[in-house]
Amino acid sequence: MTVITDQDYPKGASGGWLTWGLAWLVVLTISSGLFFRDGFDVLLDAWSKPEYSHGPLIPVLSALMFLRELKLYPPQPGPKDGRWQGLLVVVLSIVIASMGRIFNADSLTAYAIIVWVGGVLLISFGWRTGKHFWPPVLHLVFMLPLPGMLYYEVSAFLQLVSSELGVWFLRLANVPVYLDGNIIDLGVIKLHVAEACSGLRYLFPILSFSYVFAFLYQGPRWHKALLLIAAAPIAVLMNSLRIAMAGILMQRFGAEWLEGFTHFFEGWVIFMCSVLLLFGIAWVLLKLNPRKMKLTEALDLDTQGWLPQVARLKLVQPSPALIAAALLMIISVGSWPLVPDREPVAPERYDFALFPSQIGDWRQFGDERKFSPAVEKTLAADDYLAVQFSQSPSAPKLDFFSAWYRDLSADGVQHTPEICLPGAGWEIAKVERVDISGELGLQTPFAINQVIIQKNEERMLVYYWFTHMGRAMPRNSSAKLSVLTRGVLAGRLDGAIVRLISPINKDQPVSEVKVQMNDLLNEILVELPRFVPGK
């Protein structure tokens, strides 16, 4: 994004491009580019994925939005107040980026870039004028990837919604269909609504377009808000229609028709249909508006005078705040190598391959299960174990799974059972976060997630939790916070996710199943510290 400063400059004066002010601006920009290079790597990596392939357009659109706003504020001679507030914002961006370096979270550096842009604008124009340029700065958020934890949770939610709506549309078309979690059962053929079908790849660009549309819209503010909010349901609706159309084609013509259809109908076709719906909502709102404006009148599409604003770079003067910001960035770049890289160091532990096949009265049933390469890549665990335990051949078989990570803050551990199980056709019937320390006879809290899942008439009880430095935590966010606080101070970033699953027989009370689960869990907790070290 081009940063244009508005320094004191006599009206009607003209000058060349070689000025000290512009030189300091170039120094500030280059040094900042070097300082935030890890953040740019994050952006480039995200933009290579379908969900964020629109990312390179976002800075361009933000720059055009900025030029549109800039023409409303002509150069004003005289001193400008509030430049030093901008320097404080630049300092904040440096702090955020440094935290990203210390915590090995490069995404923080990418977020800091937006904070830096806002700070430079405040330095350039002062608080009184610069504060009006927040819309184009805020729009830059759409170029950033979502944090991993939020991404998977949103994706899982959208998968469920898209599946439900897709099945509803199929039934409207008189197509016999049954929804099994995220699996659309058409009888002979099943259609799996995976992450790629969640709608995220449509949601982000549509949200960006809706933001720009609302920015250019000249109607009432509540119209703007409604147009912005409508983007998400429109994206989900269009994605559900796509899933329904895929189901119709699969049911009537076979799975071989899907490949060409999917390639044709995804991407720009979905996007353009969503844009048309957005225009339709705006048209309806204008019809209901007493002013009776036309849509062409309600959108400020006048680009006259935008590009000439670029010439205002010649107005740059070396203000103290600008020089201070440039020097600060130079110092930050020079001291950047002094900020230590966080290398995950784990204590000694046994591999899960050595986990005993018998613990107490429980014996391992069958061989250890290994996941497919695709699942292992998604799981991204450094070591894992998936086995079944039973007290006798005729007794219920309980699944035990644990994945150990050298760095528990890594993205792979985002795939919690609440996210993964619906993909296997299971529905989440009930979720509770409970402390079972009393049931286990423990003196310290032991908080876990207690989940009941179901598929047709089949039900199961699921325990799962995260563990870091010997502490059990039900929430992924709590585990990551523990890594970034207690873990960094103690030099311990390793941890694990642990899961137990038991079937619930028909008419069997859950309390009875919990007794069996707790009995096995007590035995597991005796062995687990050798494989998932605590303190």
C-alpha positions, 0 to 999 in steps of 0.5 A: 500500500502506498503511504502518502504524507501530507506535510506542510507545503505552500499551495501552488508550489511545485518541486521535484521528487528528490526530497529529504522527506521522500528519502526518509519515507523510502528508508522507513519503508525499506527497513520496515520491509526487512523487519516484517519479512517473516510476516510477508512469508506468511502472507505469500504462503497463505495466498498460495492456498485456495481459501486465500488466493484473493489475498494479492488483490486486497492491498491493491483495493485498499490502496484505491480506497485510500486514494478515494478518501485522500482526495477528500482531504487536500493538503493543508499548510501549517503544523500538524498535531498528533503525529507522535501518536502514530509513532506509538502505533509503529512501536506497537507493531514492532512489539507485536512482531517481536512477540511473534519471533519469540513465540515462533508465531510468524502470523503475529508478524503478519498482523503487525504489518497492518498496525504499522500501516495505520501508524505511518498514516497517523505520522503522515497526516496527524491524528485529526486527518489520519484517523479518517483513513481507518476503512482502507487500513481495516480492509487489509485484514482480509489478506491475512490467514485466520489463526489455525485454531479459528480456521478449523473451528469455522471450517467445521461449523461451515461444513455442518451448515453447508451439509444441512442446507445442501440436503434440504435443497436436495429434498426440495428437488425430490432427491432421496437423501440422508445426512450422516454427519458431513456425509450426504448419503444418496443411496448407492453413492455417498458425497463427503462434505470435506474442508474444501467444501466448507465454503471458506474459499468463497467466504473470504473474497465475498467478505472483502467484496462486501466490505468494499461495496459497503464502503462505496455505498452511499445509503444509510449506515444500517444499509451498509451494515446489513450489506456487510453482514449479508456476505457470510450467509450468501457465501454459505447459501451459494456453497450449499447450492453447489453441494446440492447440484453436485448431489443431483448430478451424482445421483442422476448421472454418476460420480464421473460428472462431478469433476468437470462440474466442480471445476466449472462451478467453484471459484469465480462462478460462485463468487459472481453469483454471490456478487449478484445476490449482494447487488440484489439486496442493495437494490431491494434496500434502495426500493424500500428507502423513501429517497428512492435512489437508483443503485448507480446513484447509491454507489460512488464509482467516481474515480476522477482525481484518485490517481493525481493524489499519488503526486502528493508524495512530492509534498513529503517533508522530514517531520521529527516523527517520520525521522524517529520512525525510520531510525527506530525501524533501522535499529529494530532491523539491526537488533532483529538477529539478537531476538532468539529463535524459539527451538522446541526442546522436549524432555526425554520420553519413551516412544508410543511404540513401547506403550504396554499392551496390558495395563491393570486388567485391560489388555490391548485388543488387536494391533496398533492402528496406523493412519493413512499418510493424508491423515498423518499429515493433517494430524502433524504429530511427532508421535502418536498411538491408536489402540483398543483396550478390553478386559475380555474378548466379550467385553466392550472395546475402548479406543485409546488415542494420544498424539504427542507434539514437540510444540503444542502450539503447532497447527496440526493439533487444531484437529480436535475430535469435535472437528474430526468426528463429524467428518466420519459421519458422527453427530455431536449430541452433547458436549460438557467440560467437566472436572473428573478429579473426584471420580478418579481420586485425584487431588488436583483438578483434571478438566476434560471434554465429555462428549456424546456422539451418535450415528443412527442408533449407535452412541459413544462416550468420548473423553478428550483433553490436552496436557501440557507440563502435567496439567490437563486442559479441555480447551485448545486455546488454554493449552496454547496459552499455557505453552506461550506463558508457562511453557516459554518461561520453563523452556517446555513447549511439548504436550499432547492430546489424549482421547478415550472412546467407549460405546454406549449400548442400547438402554445403557446408562452413561454413568455405567460407561463412565465407570469403565472409562474411568477405570481404564483412564486411571491405569493409563494415567499411571503409564502416560507420564513416561510417554507424555512427560509432565513437570 
